[in-house]
Amino acid sequence: MARIRCLHLADLHLGWAPRDWGGREAERQQERDSLLRKAVDLALDPAAQIQLVLIVGDLFESHRPPADLVAGVLAELERLVRAGLQVVTVPGNHDEITYHDSVYRKYGREWPGLLVTNPHPERIGVLTLGGTPCYLYSLAYTGGLTGGTEPLRDFPRGTEDGLHVAIFHGSLDWMAGERSLPLSTQGLAEAGYDYVALGHLHQHQVKTVGNTLFVYPGMVEGKNLSDPGTGFFTVVELGAGAPRVDKIPAPVRPYRQVTLDVTGMDDGRLGEEIKKMADPEAVVDFRLTGVLSFLPDWALLTEQLKRQYFYCEVRDETAFLDPAILEKWAEEPTLRGAFLQRMLRRMAAAATPEEQRRNYLAMAKGIAALQGGKARGER
């Protein structure tokens, strides 16, 4: 049996539009919408030796994407077909086929490759790849027809020699609160597929049950910082011997988490450390931790951080100001010193941690006002 290399895509979510990205919303949306072109470029690279491309749901963010975006997608898929690659597209839950105006109903007749439309698990076709027959099984979730209140357990599987590949957009077993098609892991394993290509979960997952390999490729390019993407394409090699899963780095904008411990820093050093971490290409979740020895102007600090990244969200996870610093300031023969003496007494007399926290915040705002800056939480 020949080895077959498959580019397994899912959850591209083309058409997703970011909000409140500092005026870069359109730029970021255009970048993400170019992801399919990058995937097609990979598939057409002779070095990749791709023969089959599976798009396992949520190609689009919505079941009704803009016409110009659809036109671009059809053109990219046609590039694959013209080059002799096999392409299979399965609707997901974001781009569900259920609706009368679904992109897959409107453009189904002209969709390049094999478009899955049947509402129940069926054999959807057989492809010959490198001389090896590849039997495909799938469904397109359709409201009112497919079901979905309990995990699907019965799956068809022929007995012919060759590869038997299942392609489903959904959750393995039932996940409470999930808006997805529930699939029984045991049922899929008992069917005896050589490969189960999955979509829906945005994290990369690989597992084997019995003799069956299950793979979620994950979302390649991130949305928000809470949904950062994998940063790689998933290529699976099937055939004689054990399957192999390769991660191919994708040319996407990096999503990063950056943590800076401010303990022991003064204002000048904090600014220097922040400048060292600048990366204008990255989308960054920036976290400040540790114990402050001074009270920064949080508005200015946040603005500085946002200027040195493509996009940045700042989290203040610092602890209270260093008690030794507060005691030292309280000894000053100044208005700040008198204010701190009173606030420290109030904090010491607080009956609950919540009351102490409120007094601390009041103290921090008071110090900031006296210094002409802004405390955390102020706008």
C-alpha positions, 0 to 999 in steps of 0.5 A: 500500500502506497503512503499518502500525504494529507493536509488536514485543515479545520477551523480556519474561520475565514471572515472573522473580524477583530474588535477594538484592535487600535485601528488595525481591525481591517488589516488583521482581518485581511491577514487571517483571510489569506490563510487558505492561500498559504495552505494551498501554497503549501499543498502545491509545493512539490516538496510537501508531496500532498495528495489529499486536502481535507477541510473539516468544518468552519472554513468560514466564521459564518454560514453567510460570508461576504461574496468576495471572500467566497470568490477568493476561497473558490479560486484557491480550491480550484488551484488545488483541483487543477493541479490534480489534488483531491479536496474534500470540504465538510461544513462545520457549526459556524458555517452550517449547511442547515440554513437556506442561505448557507454558503454551501447551498448557494455555491454547492454546484460550483464547489471545487472537489467533493463537498459533503452535504448528506445529513447522516454518516455515509460513505461519500466517495472513494478516491485513488491516491498513489494507486491506493483506494481511499474510502471516505465517510462523513456527514454535514450536520443539518438541523432537524435531520442529523440529531445531536442530543446524544453522541453518534455511535453507528458509523459505516465502514466497508470491508474493501482493501485500502484506506478507510478515512472518517471526516467529521466536525464535532466533539468526541463524546459529549461536552456539556455546553458545546454547540457541536455534533457529539461523536462517540469515540468508542463508536468510531474506534469500533468502526475500524477506520484507519484515520479519523480527521476531526474539526471543531476543537481549536487545540491540536490533539492526537490520540489513538484508540485501538488501531484508529488514529484521531486528530484535531489539527486545531486552528492554525491562526489565532483570533483573540489572545484567548484563542491564539491558534497553533501556528502550524499546519497538520500533515498526516501520512497514511498507508503501510505502517503506522500513521505519521503526523507532522507539524509544518510551521505556518507563516502567521502572525505570532501570538505570545504571552510575556511576563515581566516581574517588576519586583525591585525595579524603579520607574527608569528600569521598568521602562528599559525592560519594557523597551527590550521586549518590543516586538512590532510583529507580535500579538501579545498578552503582557502580564506585569507581576511581582511587588511594586516599589513605586506607583506607575502611571498605569495609563502611560505604561499601558500606552507604551506597551501597546505602541511596541506590539502589533496588538497588546493586552496588558494585565496588571497582576502585581501585588500591593506596593511594598509595605516597607516603601509605604512605611518610609513614605508615611514618615515624610513631613509631607502631605503624602506622608500625612495621607499615608499615615491615615490610610495605613491605620485604616488598612490595619483596622480593616475587618475583612480582606475585601475592606482592606483591598478597598482601602488599598485602592483608595490609598493608591488612587490618593498617592497617584493624585498627589503625584499627578499620575493615575492609579491602576483601574483609572481611565 
